């Protein structure tokens, strides 16, 4: 009998931002296309459900090209979704620009991966912060913003240009600019991936402190599942445009259920791993991600999965309850957690 995971109903007072069935297809433009040729598209994001709550961090983990950054841009309304809904405090969002877009941005801000690219190199730190404060009609001062992100004394940084700052300092300025709007949700798209290893922890601790002090809802996009365990309350694992596993940070990272999640964990650098542990990586599969122009039927991971069954090639699995060992809610979109499917596959092998 199939056991479907039923996530705990979120409190309406805690939910800030929500995505329901979020889908994004990017059409492929071809110069020569006959009338009878169907228009092809990149299926970047498919049916993603996501909830961001006050004072909590939700991490979205996956390899490059999995669609996690596209999800962040969709939530920031920088890209228009093909299908699905985005709700802010339960109200559907229909931002198309102008005042409505600015009103949305005041409550939902994004921090980009490359702090140097997100700051104008010909303007000072003061200009970036002053402009943001004016746009969002905030009474906060530039000095207060820099103090919030631990750039002190603030007078030392206000007159500097982006190229005069370190990578970590530039990212802190970018975070300060996002805070100028007084947001309720912060979308952080791999905020530490371009920083030196020695300063990544400081930026993550800053975001954690801001979460606690300002009661922010944070979406943390990353390919580093180790940092997700350290930083996030909830972890969602994304593969080929779809979310394949989710649950509390401890449950997903310590008791990974989906074969793809186990592959991510096995591929992460581990100083304690001995040479013989390389067999674990082989056991969870290999190969390359599928084409998102023509994704495979059924479970998109089945071409790489060593546990693939016949049903995996034809039917996409729903969210099924997985073991969490008391670490909170945990589910995986994998037929391995449907007893009937596993029993039928065992009968075929034995027969």
N, C-alpha and C positions, 0 to 999 in steps of 0.2 A: 504494500500500500504506500502510495506517494505521500511524503510528509513535506508540506510546503512551509517555508519560513514565514512567520507572521511578525513583522517588526512591530515593536512597541509603538502605540499611537503617540506621536509627539504632542506635547502641550502647545496649544495654539498661542500661548503667551510667550513661549520660548523660540518658536520658529520665526526666523527673520526672512530667509530666502529659500525658495523651494523650486525644484525642476521636476516636471512630470512628463515622462515619455519624450525627453529632449532628443531631437534628431536633426542632423545637419548633413546634407548632401551637397557637394560642390560640383556643379556641372562642368563637364570637360568640353571646351570649345574646340571645334574642328573646322578648319577652313573648307574642306570638301566633305559634305555630308549629304547624301541623297535623301529624298523625301521619305523613303521607306526604312532608313537606318534609324534605330532608336537612339535617343540622346543618352550618352553614358555619363555617369557621375561617380565621384569618389564618396563612398559611404563612410564619412569620417566619424560620425557619432550616431549611434542607433539606440533609441529607447532608454535613455539614461534617466534614472530617478535619483534625486539628490536633495537632502535637507540640511540646511545650515541653521544652527541654533545659537542663541546668545551664550557667550562665555565658553564656547566649545570650538575645537579645531577638528575639521574633517579633512583627512588627507586622501588625495587621489593619486594612486601609484600605478606606474606602467612604463614600458620601454618607449623609446622614441617612436613617434608615429602612431601611438595607440589612441590618440584623440583627446588626451587629457587637457592639453592647452586649448584646444578648440572649445571644450566644455567651459573653461574659464572665460574665454572671449564671448561665448554665448551668454553666460550669466552676467557679464558686464555689458551686454547689449552692444558690443562692438561688431558683432556678426549676427545677422538675423537667422533665426532657426528655420529649418524646413518644416518641422512639425514639432508638436509638444507645447507645453506651457511653462512659463516662468511666473512664479507668484511671489510678491513681496508682501509679507504679513497677510497672506491668504488672498490677496487681490491680484488678478492677472495683470501682467505688465505688457503694455503695447507702446513701448517707446520708439518713436520714429524720428527723433531729433528735436531741436528747439528746446522750449521750456520743459517739456515732459522728460526729455533725456537728461537735462541738467538736474531736474528734481530727483530722478532716479540715481544719478551719479552722486548726489549729496549723501545718499544712504548706502550705496554700493560702490566701492572703490577698488581699483586693481593696482597691484605692484608687479612690474614686469621683470623678466628674467635678467635682462642686460641693463644695469643702471646707467651706463654711459650712453646707450642709445636712447633711453627714455628721458634724458636731460638734454636741454639745448646747450651745446658747447660754447655759444657766444654770450650766454647770460650767466649772471652770478647766482649763487644760492639764494640771496635775498630776492631776486627777481622771480625765481621759480615759486617761492613760498608766498610772496606778496600777491602774485597773479592768482594763485589758487585761492587765497583768502578773499580776494575781491570778487572772484567769480561766484563763490559760495556764500558771500556776505557773512563772513565769520568775524567774531570779535576777538578771536585768538590772535596773539602776536607771533611774529616770526621767531622771536627768542623762545617763546613757550614751546613752539613746535620742535625746535632743535633740542631743547632740554628734554622733551618727552622721549626723543630717540637717542639720548645720551651723547649728544654732540655738544660738549661743554668745554670752556665757556662759549656760548653761542656767538658772541661778537667775533670770535676767532674764525668762524666759518662763513658768516654772512656775505663777506666781500669776495669770497673765493669762487673760482670757476670750476666746473666739473673736472677738468684735467689736472687741477691742483689737489684733488682729493684722492684717497685710496679707494679701491673697489668697495670695501665695506662702508666707508664714509659716504660714498655716492649712493649706495643702496639705502642707507639710513636717511639721506636727504629725500630720496624717492618715497620712502615710507612716511616721512614728515609731511611731504606734499599731499599724500593720500589722506593723512589725518586732518589736513586743513578743512576738508569738507565735513568733518564730524560724522564719519560713516558708521553704520551699524554692522555692515559686512565688509570684510576685506578679502579680496581674491588675490592670493600670492602665487604667481606662476613661476615655479622653480626659483625662488628668491635668493637662494644661496649657491646655485649650481655654478655660477661664474665667479665665485669668490674663492680666495685661498682657503685651504682646509683649516688653517689655524684660526680664521675669523668666522667661519660658518656658524659655530656654536653660539657665538656672541649675538649674531643676528637672529637666530632661532630663539634664544633666550629673551631678546628684545620683543619679538612677536608674542611670545608667551606672556610676558609681563604686560604688554598692551591688551592682550585678551582678558587678563584678570582685572586690570585697572579700569578699562573702558567697556568691559562686558561685550567685546566684539565677537561676532561669528566669523570664523576664518576658514577659507578653503585653501588648503596647502597642496599645490601641485608639485610632484616630485617623481624622480625615477629611483630614488634612494629609499628603499623600504626600511633601512635601519633608522634613518632620521624620522620617518613616519612613526615608527614605534616610540621613539623618544618624545616626539612633539605632539602627536595627534591623539584625540580621544576616540575617534572613529576612523577606520581605514576602508577605502574602496579600491579594489584592484581592477584596472581597466586593460582590456586586450582587444586589439583590432576594432576599436570603436564601441565596444560593449563592456559593461561592468560585469565581471565574472565572480567576484567574491566581495563580501562586506561584513562588517561587524566591528566590535570594539578593537582598539589598537592592539591590545594584548592577545586577544583571541586570534586575530588574523595573522599576526607576526609570529606567535609562539605555537599555534596549532593550525597552520595553513591547511586548507581543505582542497582548494582547486589545484590541479597539477601545474597550472601556469604560475600560481603564487609560489609553489614549492620550487619551481625553476628560478624565479626571481631571487628567492632567499638563498638557494644553492649557488647562484652566480655572484652574490655579493661577496666582496673581500672579507675573509675571516682569518685573523692571525692565529686562531686556535685550531684551524682545520689542518689535518694531517694529509699526507699524500694519498692515503687510501680512501679518503672521503670523496675523491673525484668521481667515484662510482655513483655517488648520489646524484650528481649532475646528469649523468647518462640515464639514470633511472627515471628522471622526470621529463625527458624528451629533449629534442634539439630542433635544428632547422631554422627556417626564416618565417617571419609573419606572413600571412596571406595578402594577396592583392585586395585593396579596398575598393577597387573598381569592379571586380567580380569576386566578392567574398564567397567562401565555400558554404554550402548548405549545412544545416544543423549547427552544431557547436563550431565556432570559428577556430577553436584550438585543436580540433580533432586531427588535422594532418600532422601535428607535432606531438600529439599526446600518446604515450606508450600504453595508456589504459583505455584507448578508444574502443567503443563497442559499435555494433551495427546501428543502433539507434542514434548514436552521436553524429553520424553522417547524414541523417535525414531530418532530425527534429532538434530545434534549439531548446535546451533545457530551461525550465523555470528556476526561480530561486528556491532552493531546497535547504532545509535546516541541516547544519553541520555541528559537530561537537565543538564545544568551547571550553570544556573543563572548568566551568564556573567563572570564566573571564568575561561574561556578558554575551549579548546576542551575537549570532554568527550564522551566516548562510553562504552557500556557493551555488552558482548556476552550473551544475555538473550532474550528469546522470549517475555518477558513482554513489550518490546519496539517495537514489531511488531503488529501494530493495527489489521491486519487481523487475526493473530493467537489468540489474546485476544478476538476479537469479536466472532470467531468460538467457543472458549471455553465457552464463556458466553451463546451462543445459546444452547450448549449441556447441560449446567446446568439448564437453564430455560425450556428446552424441556423435 
